[in-house]
Amino acid sequence: MLQSFIVIDELNEKRSATSSELTPSGGRQVAEGPPLLPEETLKDLGFRVYAGTSMREISFNMPKIDAVLLVVSPDQVAPWRTRLHTLRSLPLFWWCDSLTFPSNECKIDHGIDGLLGPSMSALEIHCALLLGVNHYFQRTEWHQEREQLLSKLEERKWVDQAKRILCEIKKISEAEAYDFLRKQAMNERKRLVDVATSIVKVYQLLQEQNQGGRKR
């Protein structure tokens, strides 16, 4: 369960300036009341909240937190997500208000796990957080499965290349080439893909050397 957040608010100064400009003088509209701040909203709900905008501050607080709330413009979500992922993988929420989402033309980043906003009730925020955490675990699981699949595909490429090389050099079938790779891996106590990779790289190196010799 989420207990603590780090709030990355790039628009705090802009929000304060906008709020202070809403005065009766000069034909400007009078503010109905101070806007609800992301940090205060989370604190009112009982969460421990840490603030940070620099990577030094964020790195220091990372071990203490359970989730991240970004208060940034839509085009800054992806860069922040990339930077944060280098430190730690955590549920990522985005604060949606008139500053972070100023028009309908803005595009919401698909890498966030949930949205929070100033008009949401406590119940709505807790529901959004619960759904967001579930989305985070599903997204993380999908990412891991994708990485595993890509890794297996990459390994398959090396093995297939090695089999073709062995078929060409030894004049054997693909089945015999695979048996050769498997036995070699067992004898050397290595993974089959590691043996296949070594064969392919040595073959490529010899090909390059032969081509260089012919040019001379």
N, C-alpha and C positions, 0 to 999 in steps of 0.2 A: 504493500500500500504506500502511496505517496505521502511523504511527510515534509519534504523540503524541496525548495525550488531555487534556481538561480535565475534572476531576471536580468536580461540584457536589453536595456532600454536606450536606444540611440536617439529617441525623440523627446526625452524628458525636458530638455531646455526649450525646444520648440513648443511643447505643450504649455510650459510655464509662461513663455512669452505670449502665446496666443490668449491664454487666460487673463493675463494682466492687461492686454489691450482692449478687452471687452468692458469698456467703461461707458457711462451715460454721455460723456462729452464727445464732440466731434461727429455726431450723427451715427455713432456705432451702436450696435445692439448691446443690451445689458445681458450678461451671462445669468442664466437661471440658477446656477450653483456651480461649485468647483467640480471639475470632471473627476470621475473615479479613476484612481491610478492603479495600474496593474499590481504594483508592489503592495499597496494598501489593501487591495481586494483580497489577495492571497493571505495576507497577515490576518485580516478580519475572519477568515475561514479557518484559522488555526495552523496554517503552514509556517514553517521556518523559511525565511526568505533571505537570500543573499543577493547582492547587487554586484554587477561587474560589466564593464565595457571593454576592458583591455584583456588580452590573453593572459597576462601575468596574474590579474585578479581572478580570472576564471579558472586558471590552472590551480591556483591556491585553494579555491573552494570546491573544485570538482569532486574530491573524495567525500564531501559532506552532503551532496545533493542527490535527489532521486529523479529530478526532471528539470527541463529547461523551458523558460518562457521567453520567446523572442518578441520584443516590441520594436520592430524594424519595418521598413518599407518592403513590399513584396520582392523587389529585385535584390534585396540583401539577405533573404532567407537562405537561398542556396549557398552563397559564400560562407555564411555563419555555420550552416549545417556541416559543410566540409571541414571548417576549422575545428569545430567541436568534436567531430568524429575522430580526429587525430588524437584527441585527449581521452575520450570515453564515449561509449554508445549509451544514450539515454533517451527516454521519451521526449519528444520535441513538440511544444505547443506554441501557438502564435496568437498574439493579442490583436484583435480586429476592432479598430475604431476609425474615426474620420481622418486621423493622421496616418495610420498605417495602411488604410485602404480608402484613399481619397475619392476614387471614382469606380464606376462599374467596368471600366476598361482594364483595371488591374487584374492580373492573373495570380491565382493562389498556387503556391508551390505544392507539388504532390508529395513532397518528402516530409511534410509535417504530420503529426499524429492527431492533432485536434486544434480547435479554435476556442478562444475565450474572448469575452467582450464585456464592456462596462455595463451593458443593460441586462446581463444575465443574473438570475437569482442564484442564491447559494445552492439550491437543489440542481439547477441547470448546470452550474459549474461542476459540481460533483459528478453528475452524469456524464458530462463532457470529458472529465478527467478519466473516469472509468472506461469509457469507450476508447479514449485515446491510448491508454495503457494497453488495452487489448489489441488495438491496432498496431502498436509498437511491437508487441511480441509476435504478432502475425507477420509484420513486415520484416522483423529480424530473422524469423524462421525461414521466410521465403528467400531472403537474401543469402542465408547460409546454404539453403538447398540449391540456389542458383550458382553460388560459388563452387559447390561440390560438383554440380553437373558440368560446369565449364572446365573444372580441373580434370574430370574424367574424360571429357572430350579432347582436352589437350594431351592427356596421356595416351588416348587412343590414336591420336595423330602420330606420336612418336613411335608407338608400337607398329602401326601400319607401315610407316616409312622404313623402319628396321626390317620388317618382314619382306618388303619389296627389294631392299638391298641384299638381304640374304638369299632370296630367290634368284636374283641376278648373278651374284658371285658364286654361290654354291650349286646353282642349277637344281634347286629343290622346290617342292610345292609350298604353298602358304601354310598348310597344316604342319609340315615338317619344320618350316622356319619358326613357327610359333612354339613348337616343342623345343627347338634349339634355344630360343630365348628363355623359356621357362626353366629348362635344365641349367642354363648358364646362371640365371638368377639364383637358383637354389644352391649351386656350387659356390657362388661368390657371396651368398647370404645378402643379396640386394633385392630391391623391388624390381619387378619385371620392367617397369617404365624406365628405371635408371639404367639398366643394361641396354635397353633399346635406344635411349638417348645417347649413350656413349658410342654405340655402333654408328648411329646417324652422324654424329659430330666428327668422328674419325673418318668416316667415308667422305663427308663434305670437305674436310681438311685435305685429304689425299686428292680429291678432285681439283681443288684450288691449286695445289702444288703441281699437279700434272698440267693444268692449263697454263700456269706460269712458266713451266719448263718449255712448253711448246712455243710460247710467244718469244722466248729467247732464241 
